[in-house]
């Protein structure tokens, strides 16, 4: 553990981390993590409250992110879960930006430590809006990331609406399925229904179901459009709303 530093040194460290992330000088960022360790890991480098890792997972080369993750893991695994002002962890950012391999790196670290995994799923998995990395993967149409996170960290609740994992649902009641249909990611919507069929009849705070959303998109039903995904989605929604 490094000794306490004057406040001015912390500010300078954050500024240097910010400059190096913005200019893409990732080698210097790695060296600062090695040299300053905890101070560098915890430093907030922009007005959004991001750490250097938050920025790295969205834009840095994968080998750099892997090295930063390893440095943090060697120090203390829970530091991988530091949140920015919106409550987003680096895994939220990676899921939003579609970086599958980085999601795998981060999620695997959580999964390898059972006590950390439980904490992530129960308490740290959602941001201030109630969005989990799983939810954000669906919101941005990142199908592979959604499926990876589902099978690694969650269990399907089958047809019991009350037991739907909160990772699928935002604070306003919107679910991953609502998002996939709203943004017309119909292949993803079909996959979501297969792994969590009870979402077919979940309602948001306005009382809107996924089937309501689908019905509000008349262009979807044109002959040959969207490869007929909507037919399968309607079947799932209608079937699971009556069982």
N, C-alpha and C positions, 0 to 999 in steps of 0.2 A: 504494500500500500504506500503510495507516495505521500510525502509530507504536504501539509496545507500550504497553499500558495496565496500571495496577496491577490485581492480582487482584480487588480489591474492585469495581472498575468492571465487570469481566466478570460477576461475580455479579449486580450490580445490573441489567446489561443483560439477562441471562437471565431475571431475575425480571420485568422490565418486559415482555419479549416474552411470557412466560407469561401475565401478567395481561391483556395486550391480546388474545391469542388466545382466552383464556377468556371475555372480555367481548365478543368480536366486533368490537373496534376495529381493524379490519384496515388502515385508513388509517395509523394510528400504526405498525403493524408495517412497512408499506412504507417509511415515513419513516425508521424505525430501520435498515432494510436500506440505504437510500441514505446515511445519515449514518455508520454504523459499518461497513458493508460486510462485510469478512471476519469480524470478531468477531460480528456479528449472524447471518451465514450459518452459522457453526460452533457457535453457542451451543446448549447442551443445556438445554432449558427444563422438563423434567419427569423423574420417576424412571425413565421408560422410555428415556431418552436421546434423545428426539425433538428435532429442530430445529423451528423455527417452520414451515418448509416441510412437514415431515411432518404437522403438525396442519392446515395450510392446505389441503393436497390432499384431506383428508377432509371438511372442513366449510366452508371459506371460499368465497365467490362466485368463479366462474370468472375474472372479470376481475382479481381480486386475485391469484389463483394465477398467472395469465399474467404479471402484472407482476413478481411475485417471481421466477419462472423467468427472465424476461428480464434482471433485475438480476444474478442469479447467472450466467447465461450470458455476460453482458458482462464479468464478472470472470474466471471460469474454469469451463468446462463441467463438468469432473469433480466439482465441488462439488455438482452435482445428484444425485450418487450417495452422499452421506453416509449412513451406516447408523446405526440406533438399536441398543439393546442386544440386540435379537433378530436383528439383521443385516438389518433391513428398510430399503430405500431408499424415497424418496417414491413411486417407481413401484410398489413392492409395496403401499403403502397405497392408492394410487389404484385399483389393480387389485382389491383386496379390497373397497373401498367402492363399486365400480361406477361410477366417474366416468370415462366413456369419453373425453370431450373433454380431460380433464386427462391421461389416459394418452397420448392422441395428442400433446399438447403435449410431454410429457416424452420419449416414445419417439422423436419426430421429431428432437429435439435430439441424442439418441444417434445416430440413423441418419445425421444430416447430417455427423457427424465420424467418419470411418472408423476412426481409431485408438481413439476412445472406444467405438464400437460393438463392436469386437473385444474390448476389455477388459470391457465390460458382459456380453457373452454368455459369455466364457470364465471370468471370475473374480468379477465383482461381481453377477451376475444371481441368485445364490442366497443365502438367509438362513442362519442357523445350523442350521435344520432341513432345509436343502437345498431350500427352496421358492423357486421363481422367481416373478416377477409373473404369468407365463403359468400356472403351476400354481395360484396363488392365485385367479386369475380363474375357473378351472375349479372349484376348491374351493367358491367362493361362487356358482357358477352364472351368472357374468357372460359370457354367450356372445359378445357383440359384442367385448368386450375381448380375450377369448381369441383370436378369429379375427384381430383386428387385430394383436396382438403376434406371432402365428404368422407371418402373411404378411409382416410388416415385418422381423422379426429372425431367423427360423428357416427351415430347409429341412427338408422331410419326409425321413425315412430309408427310405421305402418299406417293404420287408418284411425289412430287415436289423435284427434285434433288437439286435445289438451296437452299431449306429450311432445308436440312439435318442438324441436330444439330451438332455443332463442337465436341461435346463429343464423337461422333462416329468415328471421323477421326483424324489421326495423321498428323504431319506437312508434311510428305512425301506423303500424300494422301491416305495412307493405311487406310482401314476402319476396323471396328470390324468384318465385314463379311469376308473380305480378310483374316484376322488372323484366324478366325474359320475354314475356308476351308484350309488354308495353313498348319495348324497343325492337320487337319482331325478331328476336333470336329464337326461332321456333325449334331448331334442332336442340338447342340447350333446354328449352322448355320441356321438350319430350323427355330428355334425360333426367331433368329434375323430377318429373312425375314418376319416372321409373324408380328412383331411389327414395323419394319421399312423397308417395301418392296422396297422403292426407292434405298436402298443400292445395289440392284441386278444389277444396271447398273452404279454404281459409279466406277470411274477409279482412280488408284494411279498415281504418277508422271511419271511412265513409260508407262501409257496408258493401264495398265492391269486391266481387270474387274474380278469379282469373277468367272464368267463362264470360263474365260481364265485359271484361276488357277485350277479349277476343271478339265478342259480338259487336264491339264499337269500332271495329276495323273492317269495313265492308270490302276494301280493296284486297284483303287477304283471301276472300272467297272466290276471286276470279279464277276461271278455269286454268289449271296448270301452274298457278302462282305458288311460290314457296314450297314446291315439291310435295304438296299435300300434307305437310306437317300438321296443319290446322285440323285435319280430319282425326288424326290420332289424339290430338290434344282434347278435342271435343269429346271423344269417346271416354278418355280418362276422366275428364271433369264431370261428365254426366254420370258415369258409372260410380265414381267414388262419392258423389253427392247424395246417392240414394242408398248405399250399402250401410 
